[in-house]
Structure formats: C-alpha cells, structure tokens
Amino acid sequence: MNIMKTYKIGIIGAGHIAEKMASTINQMKNAETYAIASRQLEKAKNFALKYDIKQAYGSYKELAEDNNVDLVYIATPHSLHYEHARLCIEHGKPVLCEKAFTANATQAKKLLNFAHEKQIFITEAIWTRFMPFSKTIRQILDDGIIGKPMTLTASLSYPIVNKERIIKPELAGGALLDIGLYPINFALMCFGHDIKDINSACIKTNTGVDAQNSITFIYNDGRMAVMQSNIYCAGDRQGIICGNKGYIVIDNINNPQKASIYTEGHSLIKTLMCPQQISGYEYEVYASIDALEHGALECNDMPHKETLYVMQMLDKLRYEWGVHFPMDNCL
C-alpha cells in the first residue's frame, strides 16, 4: 500500500514496553514517535530526549488533546487501559491498546461499544496476532505436513513476581492477563474456537492474583491444547503441535523466530525462520495504519469480537480460581 503521510504516534505511559515501541517506531517507515505522556513531566521529558520525540506531556489528557497525534499507543498497566483508551476516543484519537485489552470483559465491551458509537478505530496490541510468522505456522498446519494436528502444548513463564503491576490486584495483576494470554492466543490461532470444554487450575499469591496456572482446551473433534504460565521462573517459551505424521516445535510463542518440523520418527524435515524484523512490534503499528488508511474501525488480525471472546474467557477462568480485581464491580 502506498501511504502518502507519516503517521504521528503518541504513547501513553513511559515504562519498559513503551521504550520498546518508541525504539521500534523510530526505525519504521511512514511512522514517527511524535509524543510521549507520563504522569510525571520530568519522566516524559527524559523519555522524549532519549528517543528523539518532539512533544512531552505531564498528563495523558494533554496528549489526547494534541491535534497532531494520528494514533495513540497505550502502554499503561491493564487496570488503566479502559480509562486511558476512553479518554483518547473522547478526543477522537484512534487507539492501539496494549494487551490485556482491559481488566475484564465488561470494560472491554463498554469500550468497544463506545468506540463504535464514536466511529473511532481501536485494536488490541497483542503482537503475535499481527506477525507474519504466526501466519506461516498456521499455513504449515493447513498444508498437512504433520498430518492431522491433535495436540498442542504451550508455556510462557518469566521471573516477574516482584513487579508491582504483576502482584497487585488493583493493577489487574497475575500471570494470566500478563503472559497467560499468549499461550491462549497461540492455541486459538492454531486450533480455533470449536472448544467443547475448558479445564484449569491455578496457584495464587498471598495478594490473591494467580501465580501459576494450567489451562486445557478440549475440542469437539478430539484435539487438546494444554497451556501453562507462571510468574516465578523463566520457562522454555516453546509451543509444540503434534499431528499423526509428525510435529512442529516453535521456539518462542511470545515472539516466534523458528519453527522446526519433524517426522513421527523424530527426524528433522526442515526449519523455517522468521523474516527479519525490527522488534516484532512494528506489525501491529503497520496494521493500525493500514486500517486507518482504509477507514476501518478494527484490524482483521485481531477483530473486536476476538478481543471480547478472549476477555470473556479470562474472566471465566479468574472467576473459577477466585481471582478478583477491584474494578470487576465498578462498571
């Protein structure tokens, strides 16, 4: 697509993931990291200096009111996504909102309805949904190289238990919303939605959020997907899909770089490598720009109905585990 303008992107929140996005955008075509907003003006100014950003704001409202901003990337904790995305939509700003989209499905539904009412673009920035290599993995399955896929396993774990946003219920913390949704999305992308039953278990922290969880999807056709995540330790990050003629090993479901295909006798058939990328974050930005160029209100790679479907699943899992956030009763 021939894009005639450079899209000026504003970032709300100046944490680690905002830094990765700013660095990525600075290396992209047709995109510019134009503004950064933090609750602390000094922090915003330092961020702007580091990433060569023109505007630094000490409030999120100021960024939302900047007429030059074409798209806002929200990089604050899950608990604040609803509030900050709504602020942007109220000011007519398209939104790329970091995952988890909101703290719960009620917030997600209200936010999506509000965006539709205002005819403003919004999408969930779950980067794996937008990566070309994710589509390559799906194509391997469709091509039948490993026969009929029957079993999928996926795990994602990081030693992040000491992070405030992870441990506090008031920040919508826990493994599930921060990293557990990656194995879930991986399973949904590979195996789809024809799920007959979901079984799960979790171990909670003393603050009441989930620290370790195990989730199993049982499909109507006999397939099974088993997913795990935890906030205590580093894991292998692998995704493995097994069929009756072989299996695929994906090195990192959070940012897949390599897919190795094996026969049922464990002989390597071939290895596919991820195409060169900046960081992987660029794909969700390009998809957002493409949607804006076409006047769309959502992205095909992560449509609103899919975001809501996942949020409803996360709510159900938390309810079964007894993991409750203060904002669950606020809307």
Disulfide bonds with the S-S distance in Angstrom:
none
